[in-house]
Amino acid sequence: MALSSRRPHRRRTPMPVYAGLALLLGVTLLLGACSIGGAANLPAPPTATPTADTTQTPVPSGTPLPALQAKLITQTLTNIFPGNTSFFVDVPCPNGYIVASGGVSSTGTNFTAMVNVPSELPQSPDPTQPPNPSVSWQAQIFNLGSTTISAQVLVLCLRTPSSRAPKLTAHTLKLDIGDDIVAGATTGVIDMDCPEGTVVAGGGVRTGFLAPFTLMSGAPRSSAMWETQLANNANFGIAAEVRLVCLRLPGLQARMLVQPFGTSIATRTASAPLDITCPTGYVVAGGGISSTATTFTTMVNAPISTTKWRGRIYNPTKKPITAKLAVTCVRAG
């Protein structure tokens, strides 16, 4: 991967069980509860963050920082019939904005987002050259169930004011995670580093295969690292790639928030929606879900406002599962 400050790390040992979360943080989380086919699973009380505010790059002395401006763009995908895919969509940000992250929301309990990534643009292999930020988010849904579903694509776009400097920009990174992920196999945990001086925003996975798979992990691991792990639930091999947005702005600060989906998610049950709200003065940059389970449906994993990220998963298995939601929040100065 050309623009990363370090080579991506592939950890071939299974992803560890998360025994707990670190430092307590007084952030109010807005939580909802509902269930499908079983009792509701209430999220745990507000919990921890493994990172505090960190300034990623120095600000020239005396330079006032421009505030970040954010917009949430949505597009609805309707009439996704059983065994079929939705239309492929490329959702653009407004003029002057760059894409930070995106995601999908649906009430369906048996589908996969075969495409859920920032658009790919040519990037210079020289990290000293200006980055070429993506300005749109791509999505496509494959309905594995027996009923027609709909979904919503939600895209978080950011900019600094056009009349102010310095300007927010971003690197868009890409990594193939397997040309042949064999049937029934699970990849190792793959960590992608953002270039030095940048902050991790949103990421996702793209595959051209009509196949059931579980994105076990697609989430920030720190303010500068993204973690991916995929389970191929199909009876044939598949290939996939990860794409990641890394934000660059002198003086950009990041805070990562982590919250579990309660103590566990019961068998054949949907979790309650889990919302993480960024602290005052921050906007949401990206987020994602992580679990050691190899089979579940990510019903919601998306920004639902410019300051809030939502996660919700469905457990179709015969055993309870655990999962967590991690979110990156950013502010200028």
C-alpha positions in Angstrom: 0.0 0.0 0.0 1.8 3.0 -1.3 0.8 5.8 1.0 0.9 4.2 4.4 3.7 5.1 6.7 4.1 1.4 7.5 3.3 -1.7 5.7 -0.2 -3.2 6.5 0.1 -5.8 9.3 -1.5 -9.2 8.8 -2.0 -11.0 12.1 -2.7 -14.6 11.3 -3.7 -15.6 14.8 -7.4 -15.4 15.6 -8.6 -12.0 16.7 -8.5 -11.9 20.6 -11.7 -11.8 22.7 -12.2 -8.4 24.0 -12.2 -8.9 27.8 -13.0 -5.3 28.6 -12.5 -1.7 27.7 -10.1 0.8 29.0 -10.5 4.4 30.5 -14.0 5.6 31.5 -15.4 8.6 29.6 -18.3 10.7 30.5 -20.0 10.8 27.2 -23.8 10.5 26.9 -24.8 7.8 24.5 -28.3 7.9 23.1 -29.6 4.3 23.1 -32.6 2.7 21.6 -34.0 -0.7 22.1 -36.0 -3.1 19.9 -35.8 -6.7 18.9 -36.6 -9.1 16.1 -37.5 -12.6 17.0 -36.5 -12.4 20.6 -35.9 -10.3 23.7 -34.3 -6.9 23.3 -30.6 -6.6 24.1 -29.9 -3.3 25.8 -26.5 -1.8 25.2 -24.2 -1.4 28.2 -23.9 2.0 29.9 -21.5 4.5 28.4 -18.0 3.0 28.6 -14.5 3.6 27.5 -12.1 5.2 25.1 -8.6 3.8 24.5 -7.3 7.2 23.2 -7.5 10.8 24.4 -7.4 13.9 22.3 -4.3 13.8 20.1 -3.0 16.5 17.8 -1.8 14.7 14.7 0.2 17.5 13.1 1.6 20.7 14.5 -0.1 24.0 13.6 2.1 26.9 12.5 2.5 29.5 15.3 -0.3 32.0 15.3 -2.3 30.2 12.6 -6.1 30.1 13.5 -7.7 26.8 12.5 -10.8 26.8 10.4 -13.8 24.9 11.8 -14.8 21.7 10.2 -18.1 21.7 8.3 -20.0 18.4 7.9 -23.0 17.2 5.9 -24.8 13.9 5.9 -26.0 12.7 2.4 -28.5 9.8 2.1 -29.7 7.6 -0.8 -32.4 4.9 -0.5 -32.2 1.5 -2.2 -35.6 0.0 -2.7 -37.1 -3.3 -3.9 -34.0 -5.5 -3.3 -35.6 -8.8 -4.1 -34.6 -12.2 -2.6 -31.4 -13.6 -4.2 -30.8 -10.3 -6.0 -28.6 -7.3 -5.6 -29.5 -3.6 -5.3 -28.4 -1.1 -7.9 -24.8 -0.1 -7.6 -24.7 3.5 -6.3 -22.0 6.1 -6.1 -23.2 8.8 -3.7 -21.4 12.1 -4.2 -20.6 14.7 -1.6 -21.6 18.3 -2.3 -19.2 20.5 -4.2 -16.2 21.4 -2.1 -16.6 18.5 0.4 -14.6 15.3 0.6 -15.9 11.9 1.8 -15.0 10.9 5.3 -17.0 7.8 5.7 -20.2 6.0 4.8 -22.4 3.0 5.6 -25.6 1.1 5.2 -28.8 0.9 7.2 -31.6 -1.7 6.8 -34.3 -3.6 8.8 -33.4 -6.7 6.8 -31.7 -9.5 8.8 -30.1 -11.6 6.0 -28.1 -9.5 3.6 -24.6 -8.4 3.0 -23.0 -5.1 1.8 -20.9 -6.5 -1.0 -19.7 -2.9 -1.8 -19.4 -0.3 1.0 -16.3 1.8 0.3 -15.0 5.2 -0.7 -14.6 5.7 -4.5 -11.1 4.9 -5.7 -9.0 7.7 -7.1 -5.4 7.6 -8.3 -3.0 8.3 -5.4 0.6 9.4 -5.7 3.1 6.8 -4.2 5.1 9.7 -2.8 3.6 10.7 0.6 5.1 14.2 0.2 2.8 14.8 -2.7 -0.7 16.3 -2.2 -3.3 13.6 -1.6 -6.3 13.0 -4.0 -9.3 12.7 -1.7 -12.4 10.7 -2.6 -15.6 12.8 -3.0 -18.2 9.9 -3.1 -19.1 6.6 -1.5 -20.0 3.4 -3.3 -22.5 0.8 -2.1 -24.3 -2.3 -3.3 -26.4 -4.8 -1.3 -26.9 -8.5 -1.9 -30.2 -9.9 -0.4 -29.6 -13.4 0.9 -33.0 -13.6 2.5 -36.5 -14.7 1.4 -38.3 -11.4 1.5 -37.8 -8.1 -0.3 -35.9 -5.5 1.6 -34.8 -1.8 1.2 -31.7 -0.1 2.6 -30.3 3.4 3.0 -26.8 4.5 2.2 -25.5 7.3 4.5 -22.4 9.3 3.6 -20.6 11.7 5.9 -18.9 14.6 4.0 -16.4 17.1 5.5 -14.7 20.3 4.5 -13.0 23.4 5.8 -14.5 26.8 4.7 -13.5 27.7 1.1 -12.2 31.1 2.2 -9.9 29.7 4.9 -6.6 27.9 5.1 -5.3 25.3 5.7 -7.6 23.0 3.8 -8.9 19.6 4.9 -7.8 16.8 2.5 -7.5 13.0 2.7 -5.6 9.9 1.4 -7.7 7.0 0.1 -5.9 3.7 0.7 -6.6 0.3 -0.8 -5.4 -3.2 0.1 -6.3 -6.5 -1.4 -7.1 -8.9 1.5 -7.1 -12.1 -0.4 -7.4 -13.2 -4.1 -8.8 -16.5 -2.9 -10.4 -16.5 0.5 -11.3 -20.2 0.5 -14.8 -21.5 1.4 -15.5 -21.5 5.1 -12.2 -19.7 5.9 -11.5 -16.7 8.1 -8.8 -14.2 7.2 -6.3 -13.1 9.8 -6.8 -9.7 11.4 -5.4 -7.1 9.0 -4.3 -3.7 10.3 -3.9 -0.8 7.9 -1.9 2.3 9.1 -2.8 5.8 7.9 0.1 7.9 6.7 2.0 9.8 9.4 0.2 12.9 10.4 -3.2 11.8 9.3 -6.3 10.5 11.2 -8.3 7.4 10.4 -11.9 8.1 9.2 -14.1 5.6 7.4 -13.4 2.3 5.7 -15.1 -0.7 4.2 -14.9 -3.8 2.0 -15.6 -4.4 -1.6 -16.1 -7.8 -3.4 -17.4 -8.6 -6.8 -18.8 -12.0 -5.6 -22.4 -12.8 -5.0 -21.6 -14.7 -1.8 -22.5 -14.7 1.9 -19.7 -13.3 4.0 -19.4 -11.7 7.4 -17.3 -8.7 8.0 -16.2 -9.7 11.5 -14.2 -6.5 11.9 -14.2 -3.3 9.9 -13.5 -0.6 12.4 -10.9 1.9 13.8 -8.4 0.3 16.1 -6.8 3.6 17.0 -6.8 7.2 15.8 -4.4 6.1 13.0 -5.1 2.4 12.3 -8.0 0.5 10.8 -8.7 -3.2 11.5 -10.3 -5.7 9.1 -11.3 -9.4 9.4 -13.6 -11.3 7.1 -15.2 -14.7 7.2 -16.2 -16.4 3.9 -19.5 -18.1 4.6 -19.9 -19.3 1.0 -19.0 -22.8 -0.4 -16.6 -21.3 -2.9 -13.6 -18.9 -2.8 -14.0 -15.2 -3.0 -11.7 -12.1 -3.3 -12.0 -8.8 -1.5 -10.3 -5.5 -0.9 -10.3 -2.9 1.9 -10.5 0.9 1.2 -9.8 3.5 3.9 -10.0 7.2 4.2 -7.3 9.0 6.2 -7.9 12.7 6.9 -5.1 15.3 6.8 -5.4 18.8 8.4 -2.7 20.5 10.5 -3.8 20.5 14.1 -6.6 17.9 13.6 -7.6 16.2 16.8 -9.1 12.8 17.2 -11.0 11.0 19.9 -11.9 7.3 19.6 -15.0 6.0 21.5 -15.8 2.3 22.1 -19.0 0.7 23.3 -20.1 -3.0 23.6 -23.5 -4.3 22.4 -24.6 -5.1 25.9 -23.3 -8.3 27.5 -24.3 -10.5 24.5 -26.7 -10.7 21.6 -29.1 -13.7 22.1 -29.6 -16.3 19.4 -31.8 -15.4 16.5 -32.2 -11.9 17.8 -31.3 -8.4 16.7 -29.3 -6.2 19.0 -30.8 -2.9 20.1 -29.6 0.0 18.0 -26.4 1.3 19.6 -25.6 5.0 19.1 -22.3 6.7 19.9 -22.4 10.5 20.0 -19.2 12.6 19.6 -18.3 15.1 22.4 -19.3 18.7 22.0 -17.2 20.4 19.3 -16.4 17.2 17.4 -17.9 15.7 14.3 -18.0 12.0 13.5 -15.4 10.8 11.1 -16.0 7.1 10.9 -16.9 4.0 12.8 -17.3 0.2 12.6 -18.3 -3.0 14.3 -15.9 -5.8 15.6 -16.8 -9.3 16.8 -15.1 -12.7 17.2 -18.3 -14.3 15.7 -18.0 -15.6 12.2 -21.7 -15.4 11.3 -23.9 -12.3 11.8 -25.7 -9.7 9.8 -24.7 -6.0 10.1 -28.1 -4.4 9.9 -26.8 -0.8 10.6 -23.3 0.5 10.5 -23.4 4.1 9.5 -23.4 7.8 10.5 -27.0 8.9 11.3 -26.0 12.5 11.9 -22.9 14.6 11.6 -22.1 13.8 15.3 -23.5 10.3 15.8 -22.7 6.8 14.5 -25.2 3.8 14.8 -24.5 0.1 14.9 -26.9 -2.8 15.0 -26.4 -6.5 14.2 -28.5 -9.6 13.9 -27.4 -13.0 15.4 -28.8 -15.9 13.3 -26.8 -18.6 15.1 -27.7 -20.9 17.9 -25.3 -19.3 20.4 -25.1 -15.8 21.9 -22.4 -13.6 20.4 -20.6 -10.4 21.6 -19.6 -7.4 19.6 -18.5 -3.8 20.0 -18.8 -0.5 18.1 -15.8 1.9 17.7 -16.1 5.5 16.5 -13.6 8.2 15.6 -14.5 11.8 16.3 -12.5 14.8 15.0 -12.2 18.5 15.5 -9.9 21.2 14.2 -7.7 22.6 16.9 
